[in-house]
Amino acid sequence: MVRCKPQSPKPLSRIQRYGLAVLSVSVALGGALVLERFHFRDVEVPLFLFAVAVAAWYGGTEDAVLALILSCISFDYFFVEPLHTLDISLSDLPYYIVFASFASLVTWFSALRRRVEGELRQARDDLEIEVAERTQQANLLNLTHDTIFVRDMSDVITYWNRGAQELYGWTAEEAIGKRAHELLQSVFPASIEEIHAELLHSGRWDGELKKTRADGTRVVVASRWSLRRDELGRPAAILETNNDITERKRREQEIRILNEELRKRTAELEAINKELEAFAYSVSHDLRAPLRHMAGFTELLKKNTASLLNERSQRYVMMILESAQRMGNLIDDLLAFSRIGRAETHKTMVSLEQLVEEALTEVRQDTEGRHIDWRVGGLPACYGDRSMLRLALVNLISNAVKFTRTRSQAEIEIGCMNQQQDQVVVFIRDNGVGFDMKYVSKLFGVFQRLHPPEAFEGTGIGLATVQRIAQRHGGKAWAEGLVGKGATFYFSLSKSPGV
Amino acid sequence: MSALGRILLVEDDPKDVELTITTLEEYNLANEVVVTRDGEEALDYLYRRGTFTTRSNGNPAVLLLDLKLPKVDGLEVLQQIKSDEKLRMIPVVVLTSSHEERDMVASYRLGVNAYVVKPVDFYEFVNAIRELGVFWAIINEPPPGSIKAK
């Protein structure tokens, strides 16, 4: 805002001032002489006083003194008997003194006025500078995206920046002069007395407030208050900065709801897991007993009837026994498999090379009389459950041994692929009977088998176990194969300990 | 051969009872076997209550205890025995179908003397029963006050 300010008169130079004194006395003298000619009496003294006053007013004290001296000389010379001399009679002296005193008084008043005028001008200039500075600061506050407003101690808004207008929808003209908490319908997290107590104590307060916009919508803001005190230290105003956190609060609420749902789902899963555990327990206990009876009494039958039964009947008895045995194995494998899914993983840094070594020692016990060319490549250490990873390796290696049984010279290669950044991929390759890629999706299913039991024994749980172990390590298991040409089995593990 | 200790078999499944008795008979260990069919009956025997009020005094040399029993289950029987001053010295062998670790841990925590999982395979089952019978009824010296065949 630009205002036109009145120009203060330029101070006169010394010559101009003295000129003014001479001029004003001359004009007064001329005027007095002319008026005397027309028989006006006793006008010269007021005219000279007027001249001194003009000189004092416009020229200053020095001027006034010069005008006074000139006035006295002119008065003596032109108006006091004897005329046209500078002689002064003693009886006229009091007259001069009164004149000079009166002129001095006028001069003194004039000087006083000038000084007061100067001070006023200075004060006005200072004020203008401060107004300019404040205006500039206010304009800067308008540039920020934050919502800033100032209110006095009776909550009346005195400043309202553009950010406030944008957030709340009230213009500065509408907001200034209103009570802030009424205008914005503020909802406080604590009583206003408590908040003010803290504000007065520490000079600051911050917290979350609910406010209402001009259009009636609610908004949640992170609010920071600063107390401004005047020169005497009395609370003068509160500067309040608001940031709109409505969206953040909404997201937090969403996250809370999602977490709650997650908690419920987890509880449900835990309940299901408990049921599963009870089921496994029941399988472990209740299915075994009849199986044991079948096997036991069949054995007793076999023993007691050995001499009575013909060969075919004896074979039937054998088949019952084998089936009981097989069912026992299936139950054991199924329980072991379910335990892999249920058990907690105990993850540490594990050397895969050492695990392969251990698995080979275990598997080699069953490879007597076989010619197997083992090729074991370098393997890294990784983060995982030692016993689970060992089981996965034993399953895959013994599979390779099993399905190369028909080869006179078996080749089994164990190694690691190094393409992935975040995963370790281990492979076991053999030159065994292989499989048809058409059935690759069935390989890792529970009790899925691609070969008849008389060709290759097994319950069909080994690869399902490998898959589950890989999954519990943030990876997966997969395979490639060709009938009669061998197979390659892969499993991946996450490198990061978090999975 | 020293005197045969009395075996108290606590087993609800009649087929298991028969298989066990048959096996023990085969090795001449069955003479001193008493069978109870649930936990309550087993405790009745030990405390000479109910149908056992008239039995002669003395504790069995060993108790073969199934865990899954009607009325009072095996773990409760075990707890009762091990917390009773007069019974706590009786050797107790849990003979169960359960592979579950928590059963095993609970049994040992209560002070069981041995924990045997019944094998599915008949020969292994026979071996286990025979060895149990021989060890506990013949080799092991039972605590004073146990019943032995003269």
Chai-1 contact restraints between the chains, C-beta under 6 A:
chainA,res_idxA,chainB,res_idxB,connection_type,confidence,min_distance_angstrom,max_distance_angstrom,comment,restraint_id
A,Y281,B,E100,contact,1.0,0.0,6.0,A-B,restraint_1
A,S284,B,H99,contact,1.0,0.0,6.0,A-B,restraint_2
A,H285,B,S97,contact,1.0,0.0,6.0,A-B,restraint_3
A,H285,B,S98,contact,1.0,0.0,6.0,A-B,restraint_4
A,R288,B,S97,contact,1.0,0.0,6.0,A-B,restraint_5
A,R288,B,V120,contact,1.0,0.0,6.0,A-B,restraint_6
A,A289,B,S97,contact,1.0,0.0,6.0,A-B,restraint_7
A,L291,B,V120,contact,1.0,0.0,6.0,A-B,restraint_8
A,R292,B,V120,contact,1.0,0.0,6.0,A-B,restraint_9
A,H293,B,K15,contact,1.0,0.0,6.0,A-B,restraint_10
A,A295,B,F122,contact,1.0,0.0,6.0,A-B,restraint_11
A,G296,B,L19,contact,1.0,0.0,6.0,A-B,restraint_12
A,G296,B,F122,contact,1.0,0.0,6.0,A-B,restraint_13
A,E299,B,F122,contact,1.0,0.0,6.0,A-B,restraint_14
A,G328,B,V120,contact,1.0,0.0,6.0,A-B,restraint_15
